[in-house]
Amino acid sequence: MKAALSRQGRYGEIAQNMRVKEVRISDTERFVICHNPEAATRDQHIREQLVAQLTTLIEDTDSLSEFKRGELRGKIAGKPGLSRYLRTTTAGKLRIDTAKIKAEENLDGKYLLRCSDPDLSAEDIALGYKQLLEVERGWRDMKQIIDLRPVYHPLEERIRAHVVLCWLALLLIRITETTTGGTWTTARRELDRLHLGTFTGPTGLFRQVTALTKTQTDLLAKLGIPTPEQIIALQPAPR
C-alpha cells in the first residue's frame, strides 16, 4: 500500500467529485487510488480544527511540572482525534507532531482500492466500489430514514408486498436526490413545512395551503410536481 500511494502519476477525472489513478505493483495485483477533492477539503478543515484545539491545550505547558504534564498527556490520550497529533520530547515536553500532520496531508480525500481482475478498467473498479457504498447506504436509510422495523407477515404475498413497498420508498428517495441534486433529508424538511389549513367561520369553510417559499417552488419544479392551488376547497355557509 505504501508503494502504491508513493507512485507519481496523473489522475483521470471520472466524476465531478472523483479522480482515479491506477498503480500496478505486480502482474497479479492492481491498485486504484481514488481522490475526492471535496473530501480532501473537509479532511483538511477537520485536522486544522483539531490541531488548533491541541495547540491551545498544550500552550505554556513547558512551565508545568513533569507530573502535571503527564496528567495532561493522559487526558489527551483519551481523545484519539487529538492524541494522534501529539508527541513528547525526550525531556517530557508536549509538542505538535508536524511529521504526522504532513503524512496525513498526503492522504486527504484519498482511499485505495485493490483488485485482481485484469480486465476491469480503473473507472469500473472505482464506480463499482461506490455502488457497494450506495447499497450499504440504502440499508441504513431503510432502518433510519424510512424507519423500517421487523414485521412478521403470516403469508408469502404479504412479505413480497412489504419488500416491494420498502424498495419503492427507497427508489423514491434516490430519484428525489438525483433529480434535485440535494439530500432527501433537506427535501423532506422543506416540504414538511408545506401545510393545509382548514378555516371555518360564520360565512363558511375554506382550506388553504401555506404560501410556498422559493426553495419549495424550486423543489417541486425539479421533481415535475404541479404547484398546489392556494385555495383547495371553499364551502359557503348555508343561508
N, C-alpha and C positions, 0 to 999 in steps of 0.2 A: 504493500500500500504506500509506503514511504517513497519507493522508487517511482510508482505511478504518479503520485502527487508532485514529485520533483521534476518531472519531464516538462520541457518547454514546448509550446505549440499554440496555434491559433484555435479559438473556439468558433464553432459554427452555430449560427442562430437557427433554432427550430421552433421557437415560440416567443411571444412578447416578453415573457419573464423567464426564459430558459436558454442557456447556451451549453453546448456539449463539446467535448474533446475526447477522442479515443486514444488510448495508450496501450500498446502491445508490449508486454513484458516477456512473454514466451510464445511458442507456437500454439499452445493449448489454452492460454489464459488471456482474456481481453478485459481491459478496464475502461470505463467511460466516466469521465469527470463531468458532473453537471454543475452549472453555476447559475444561481438565481440572483440577479442584481438587486432586486427588492429585498430579498432575504439578507444579502450582504450588508445593505444599508441598515437593516434592522439589527443584525448581529453587532455591527459596529456601535450603534447607538446604545444598545443594552450594555455592552462592555464598557463604554465610556462612563455610563452612569455608575456601574459597579466600581470601577477604578476610582472615580471621584468620591464615592462613599467610603471606600477603603482608605483613600488618602486622608480624608477627614478624621477617620478613626485612629490612624497611627501618627497623625501630626503631633509634633512635640513630645513623642514618647521616648526620645533619647534621654530626656531628663528624669524619666521614671526609674525606679529600682528594677533590678532584674526580676524580682518576684512579681511586680506589677505588670511588667511587660509579658511575662509568662502567663499571667492571668488573662490579659487582654488577648494574647495569641490563642489561648484555649477557647475564649468566647468566639473569636473569628473562625476557629476551626469548625464550629458548629454551623457555620453558614457557608456551604460549598461554593456558592456563587462568588463569595468574597475571598475565601481561603485559597483558591487556586491562583490568585494574583499576588499572594503574599509570600515573601521569602524572609529568612532570618540569616543575618550575617554571623560570622564566626564569633563576634563579640556579643551576640544575642540581641542585636538591634533589628527592628522591623523595617522592611523596605518593600517597595513595589517591585514585583518581578517583571521587569521590562522584557526579558527574553521570552517569557511565557506570553506576554501580550503580543509581541512580534510574531510568534509562532501561530497564534490564533488569527491574527490579521490575514495570514496567507490562506486560511480556511474559511473565511467569511463567505456565507452563501453557497458553499460547495458541499456536495456529497458524492461518494464514489460508488459506482455500480460495477459488479463483477459478473462476467458472462463467459460461458464456454461454447456457446453456439457460434460457429464460424460464418454463418450466413446472414444473421441479423445485422442490420445497419445500426450505427450508433444512435441514430434518431429513433429507430424502432425500440431499441433497448430502453432508452430514456422515457419514451412515451408509454411503453408497456409498464414500466415501474410506476409512472404517475397514475395509470389506470388502476393498478393494485391499490394505490393510496386512496383513489376515489371509491373503490369497493369498501375499504375499511371505514372511510368517512361515511359511506351510506349506512353501514351498520350502526355507527354512532348516532347518526341522525335518526335512524329508526327508533333507537332507545331513548333519545333525549328530546329532539325537536318534535317528532311525531308521537312520542311518549308511548311507544309500543311496549306492552306488558304481556306476560304469558296468558293465553286464553285457551281454555280446554273445550274443544268442539267435539261433540259425540259422532258427527257424521263427516265423511270424507269431503263431500261437496262444500260443507261449511269451512273446512280447513282450507280448501283451494280458494274459496271466495275471500277468506280473510287474507291470505297471502297476496292475492291479486290486488285487493284494496290497498294494502300496505305498499305494494310495488307502484301502484298508480299515484299514491301520495308522494312517494319519493321521486317519481318521474315528474310530477308537477313542480316539486321544489327545484329540480335540476333545470327544467325548462324555464322557470322564472329566473333563475340565476344566470343562465347563459343568454337569455333574451335581454335582460335588463343590465347585465354587467355588474350586478351587485350581489349581496348575500341575501339568502332567504330571511334571515333574522331582521335585516334592515327593511326589506319589502313588507314583511308581516307587521313590523312595528308601525310603519307609516300607514298601512291600510287598516290596521286595527283602530286607528283614530277616526275612521270614517263611520259615522253613526246615523241611524234613522230614528228620529224623534217623533213621537205622537203627541199632538197638542189638541186639547178639547176646550170648548168654551160655549158661551150662550149661542153663538152663531153657528156652531157645528164642530167638525173634526177635520184635521188635516195632518198628513205625515210628511215631514220634510227631512231631507238629507243635509248633513252639515256641509258647510262650504268647503270645497276642495282646495287643498294647498297646491302650490306649483309642483312639489315633489310627488304628490299623489296623482296629479294630472299627467305628469311625465311617465310615471309607472304604468298607469292604465293605457296610455298611448303606445308605449313599447310592447305591452302584452296584448294589444289589439282588443282591449275590453272597452265597450262603449261607456262614455261618461254618464253616470246616472242622472236622471232628471232631479231637479232640486225639490219639486213637489211631487210626491209619489201618489198620494190619494187626497181627495177633497170631498167631504160629505157635509153639505149644509144641514143645519138643524131643521127638523120638520116644523112646519107652521101650524 
